[in-house]
């Protein structure tokens, strides 16, 4: 009977280079982010506060995709000094831009909140003015009592306060999410760039 032979060296291990996979996925993430940026920002109107605030929010929401793609590219180009240096500089530059965009988002959210509150207050004042004008109309007074007009004023005031509270809460939540994403991803990109500029060597 033939005996089974055992290879004392052990099984043969075949190594594969994973860098092409990292580069393919990384490039796809970065290009996808840039395409989204172009689609969402077209047509560009940086002078319009509403457009700028909306665009900044969309960029912040998708910023993690850019960070993920940059990290994969850095891993794929870790042994290529020229490409790694270029990517490191790009990461630092974009990270700084994200930090500045976060500061701008703070200012824009403050202005947007002020505009929204003023608009609501103006609409409430206009409604109260119409009620006051109606109260002086003899024909209307025959069908509507002063008590009903007072109730209508109270409803307008309550609705105005509710809308102002909702506007404050909504704009604050949106601003915190946008600023948080921009600042966190911005610092991460800067850190990634500093790592790529001079990666630590294995000892």
C-alpha positions as CSV (number, residue, x, y, z in Angstrom):
1,X,0.0,0.0,0.0
2,X,1.4,3.4,-0.9
3,X,2.1,5.7,1.9
4,X,1.1,9.4,1.9
5,X,4.0,11.7,1.8
6,X,4.0,15.0,3.8
7,X,5.9,18.0,2.5
8,X,8.1,19.2,5.3
9,X,8.3,22.7,3.8
10,X,4.6,23.2,4.1
11,X,2.0,24.4,1.5
12,X,3.1,26.8,-1.2
13,X,1.8,30.3,-0.5
14,X,1.1,32.5,-3.6
15,X,1.3,36.2,-2.9
16,X,-0.8,38.8,-4.7
17,X,-0.4,42.5,-5.1
18,X,-3.4,44.3,-3.7
19,X,-2.3,47.8,-4.7
20,X,-4.2,47.8,-8.1
21,X,-7.5,47.1,-6.2
22,X,-6.8,49.9,-3.8
23,X,-6.1,52.3,-6.7
24,X,-9.2,51.3,-8.7
25,X,-11.6,51.7,-5.7
26,X,-9.8,54.9,-4.6
27,X,-9.9,56.5,-8.0
28,X,-13.6,55.5,-8.4
29,X,-14.4,57.2,-5.0
30,X,-12.6,60.4,-5.9
31,X,-14.1,60.7,-9.4
32,X,-17.5,59.9,-8.0
33,X,-17.1,62.7,-5.5
34,X,-16.0,65.1,-8.1
35,X,-18.9,64.2,-10.5
36,X,-21.4,64.7,-7.6
37,X,-19.7,68.1,-6.9
38,X,-20.1,69.2,-10.5
39,X,-23.8,68.0,-10.8
40,X,-24.8,69.5,-7.5
41,X,-23.0,72.8,-8.0
42,X,-24.1,73.5,-11.6
43,X,-24.9,76.2,-12.3
44,X,-22.5,77.8,-9.8
45,X,-23.7,80.9,-8.0
46,X,-21.3,81.5,-5.1
47,X,-22.7,85.0,-4.5
48,X,-26.2,83.6,-3.5
49,X,-26.3,82.7,0.2
50,X,-29.0,79.9,-0.3
51,X,-27.0,78.3,-3.1
52,X,-23.7,78.5,-1.1
53,X,-25.2,77.0,2.0
54,X,-26.9,74.2,0.2
55,X,-23.8,73.4,-1.8
56,X,-21.6,73.4,1.3
57,X,-24.0,71.0,3.0
58,X,-24.0,68.6,0.1
59,X,-20.2,68.6,0.0
60,X,-20.0,68.0,3.7
61,X,-22.5,65.1,3.4
62,X,-20.3,63.4,0.8
63,X,-16.9,64.3,2.2
64,X,-16.4,60.9,3.8
65,X,-16.3,59.4,0.3
66,X,-13.5,61.7,-0.6
67,X,-11.6,60.8,2.6
68,X,-12.1,57.1,1.9
69,X,-10.9,57.4,-1.7
70,X,-7.9,59.4,-0.7
71,X,-7.0,56.9,2.0
72,X,-7.1,54.0,-0.6
73,X,-5.0,56.0,-3.0
74,X,-2.5,56.7,-0.4
75,X,-2.2,53.0,0.5
76,X,-1.9,52.1,-3.2
77,X,0.8,54.7,-3.8
78,X,2.6,54.3,-0.5
79,X,5.7,52.9,-2.3
80,X,5.6,55.4,-5.2
81,X,7.3,58.5,-3.8
82,X,6.3,60.9,-6.6
83,X,2.6,60.1,-6.7
84,X,2.5,59.9,-2.9
85,X,4.0,63.3,-2.5
86,X,1.4,64.8,-5.0
87,X,-1.5,63.2,-3.2
88,X,-0.2,64.3,0.2
89,X,-0.1,68.0,-1.0
90,X,-3.5,67.7,-2.5
91,X,-4.9,66.2,0.8
92,X,-3.4,69.0,2.9
93,X,-4.8,71.7,0.5
94,X,-8.3,70.2,0.4
95,X,-8.2,69.7,4.2
96,X,-7.4,73.4,4.7
97,X,-10.2,74.4,2.2
98,X,-12.6,72.3,4.3
99,X,-11.6,74.1,7.4
100,X,-12.2,77.5,5.8
101,X,-15.5,76.2,4.4
102,X,-16.5,75.3,7.9
103,X,-15.8,78.8,9.1
104,X,-17.8,80.2,6.2
105,X,-20.7,77.8,7.0
106,X,-20.9,79.2,10.5
107,X,-21.3,82.7,9.1
108,X,-23.8,81.6,6.4
109,X,-26.0,79.7,8.9
110,X,-26.1,82.8,11.2
111,X,-27.2,85.0,8.3
112,X,-29.7,82.4,7.1
113,X,-31.2,82.1,10.5
114,X,-31.5,85.9,10.8
115,X,-33.2,86.2,7.4
116,X,-35.6,83.4,8.2
117,X,-36.6,84.9,11.5
118,X,-37.0,88.4,10.0
119,X,-39.2,86.9,7.2
120,X,-41.5,85.2,9.7
121,X,-41.7,88.3,11.9
122,X,-42.6,90.4,8.8
123,X,-45.3,88.0,7.8
124,X,-46.8,88.0,11.3
125,X,-46.8,91.8,11.3
126,X,-48.5,91.9,8.0
127,X,-51.2,89.5,9.2
128,X,-51.7,91.6,12.4
129,X,-52.0,94.7,10.2
130,X,-54.7,93.1,8.1
131,X,-56.6,92.1,11.2
132,X,-56.4,95.6,12.6
133,X,-57.7,97.0,9.3
134,X,-60.5,94.4,9.3
135,X,-61.5,95.4,12.8
136,X,-62.1,99.0,11.6
137,X,-64.4,97.8,8.8
138,X,-68.1,98.4,9.8
139,X,-69.4,95.7,7.4
140,X,-67.0,93.1,8.8
141,X,-67.8,94.0,12.4
142,X,-71.4,92.9,11.8
143,X,-70.2,89.4,11.1
144,X,-67.1,89.1,13.2
145,X,-67.0,89.9,16.9
146,X,-64.0,91.6,18.6
147,X,-63.4,88.4,20.6
148,X,-63.0,86.4,17.4
149,X,-60.5,89.0,16.1
150,X,-58.5,88.7,19.4
151,X,-58.4,85.0,19.0
152,X,-57.2,85.4,15.4
153,X,-54.4,87.7,16.6
154,X,-53.4,85.1,19.3
155,X,-53.3,82.4,16.6
156,X,-51.1,84.5,14.4
157,X,-48.7,85.2,17.3
158,X,-48.6,81.5,18.3
159,X,-48.0,80.4,14.8
160,X,-45.2,83.0,14.3
161,X,-43.5,81.7,17.5
162,X,-43.8,78.1,16.4
163,X,-42.3,78.9,13.0
164,X,-39.4,80.9,14.5
165,X,-38.6,78.0,16.8
166,X,-38.7,75.4,14.0
167,X,-36.5,77.7,11.9
168,X,-33.9,78.1,14.6
169,X,-33.8,74.3,15.3
170,X,-33.7,73.3,11.7
171,X,-30.9,75.7,10.7
172,X,-28.9,74.9,13.8
173,X,-29.1,71.1,13.2
174,X,-28.1,71.5,9.6
175,X,-25.2,73.9,10.4
176,X,-23.9,71.6,13.2
177,X,-23.9,68.6,10.8
178,X,-22.3,70.5,8.0
179,X,-19.6,72.1,10.1
180,X,-18.9,68.9,12.0
181,X,-18.3,66.9,8.8
182,X,-16.2,69.6,7.2
183,X,-14.0,70.0,10.3
184,X,-13.5,66.3,11.0
185,X,-12.8,65.3,7.4
186,X,-10.6,68.4,6.9
187,X,-8.4,67.4,9.9
188,X,-8.4,63.8,8.7
189,X,-7.2,64.9,5.2
190,X,-4.5,67.1,6.7
191,X,-3.3,64.2,8.8
192,X,-3.4,61.9,5.8
193,X,-1.4,64.4,3.8
194,X,1.2,64.7,6.6
195,X,1.5,61.0,6.8
196,X,1.9,60.7,3.0
197,X,4.6,63.4,3.0
198,X,6.8,61.5,5.3
199,X,5.4,58.0,6.2
200,X,7.1,56.2,9.1
201,X,9.3,53.3,8.2
202,X,9.0,49.9,9.7
203,X,11.7,49.0,12.2
